[in-house]
Amino acid sequence: MTRARFITLEGLDGAGKTTHVEWLAQAFRARDIDVCITREPGGTPVGEALRELLLDPRQKLHPETETLLMFAARREHLDKVIRPALAAGRWVVCDRFTDATFAYQGCGSGVAWERIAALEAWVQEGLHPDLTLYFDVDPEAARARTSAVRRPDRYEQEHASFHERVRRAYLRRASEHPGRIRVIDAMRPIPEIQGDLGAILENLFRP
């Protein structure tokens, strides 16, 4: 069996990440791969507490405060969950990671990318995902999907222009990291998307 891999899923809320996380978990378990499913912000008691604060529509946080809180949650996540799982040979599937910080706090809220990159280098100490699946969806379609199932959180309440900037940031990251980030057209039917995912995973399963 290949070494443990770190896989992240990215995209706007409403892109279908939750559905695909569950599908990936089943695909790994069908091959007897021990997998850790987690999310950001979150994954630890500290991270989940920070998640509640960050997503609370009543909060009015400075964008740099948001960024620092995201990396505080990430540091705990790496220390308590991600690194121990990988060291134990478990594959890790994480709903969002640092690409989301570049997209949301960077292009969405205007925090300089070089500041985020400095925090990335400090907190992650060279650890990056082996594979990132970015589920690309039209922001208006994403908004319609989320509003149909739940009350919007603080980020989901942002103006359409915010989500357009976030999408552009993700596509920029994908162009800068083509070997790691795979762009998935999430506007298609789920079976088509999962067919693509299956083909991508076959490469990971090779020794």
Summary of the structure (lengths in Angstrom):
residues: 207
radius of gyration: 16.3
end to end distance: 5.9
largest distance: 48.6
contacts: 646
relative contact order: 0.20
helix: 55%
strand: 13%
